[in-house]
Structures are given as C-alpha cells and as structure tokens.
Amino acid sequence: GTGKMTQFHLNLSQFGQSLRNLTDTCSQWYHAQDLAS
C-alpha cells in the first residue's frame, strides 16, 4: 500500500541526507589535510 511506499521514500531521503553529510565530512577532512601539508 501507500504506507509502505511512503516509508520507503522516507528511508531513501534519510539515506541521501546521511550520504551528503558523509560527503561533507570527507571533503572537510580532505581540505584540512590539504591545508596542513
């Protein structure tokens, strides 16, 4: 039903948000390393 699809989309968007956060963290770390060298 629609309930399951909504839950799926919710999980998907949360996953996407986590992925963006991870990417941001990685790029911040990379820039910090770059500045430190």
C-alpha positions as semicolon CSV with decimal commas, in nm:
position;residue;x (nm);y (nm);z (nm)
1;G;0,000;0,000;0,000
2;T;0,086;0,369;0,004
3;G;0,208;0,347;0,363
4;K;0,495;0,122;0,263
5;M;0,593;0,343;-0,029
6;T;0,594;0,650;0,196
7;Q;0,819;0,469;0,446
8;F;1,047;0,366;0,161
9;H;1,077;0,723;0,033
10;L;1,138;0,844;0,388
11;N;1,419;0,592;0,436
12;L;1,561;0,685;0,097
13;S;1,569;1,057;0,175
14;Q;1,726;0,991;0,516
15;F;1,988;0,777;0,343
16;G;2,053;1,056;0,093
17;Q;2,090;1,306;0,377
18;S;2,338;1,080;0,555
19;L;2,531;1,038;0,233
20;R;2,553;1,416;0,187
21;N;2,668;1,457;0,547
22;L;2,933;1,192;0,494
23;T;3,049;1,359;0,173
24;D;3,070;1,696;0,350
25;T;3,271;1,543;0,634
26;C;3,508;1,374;0,390
27;S;3,565;1,690;0,190
28;Q;3,621;1,894;0,508
29;W;3,875;1,636;0,623
30;Y;4,041;1,641;0,282
31;H;4,069;2,020;0,282
32;A;4,208;2,015;0,637
33;Q;4,475;1,764;0,530
34;D;4,548;1,976;0,224
35;L;4,599;2,289;0,435
36;A;4,811;2,104;0,690
37;S;5,060;1,973;0,434
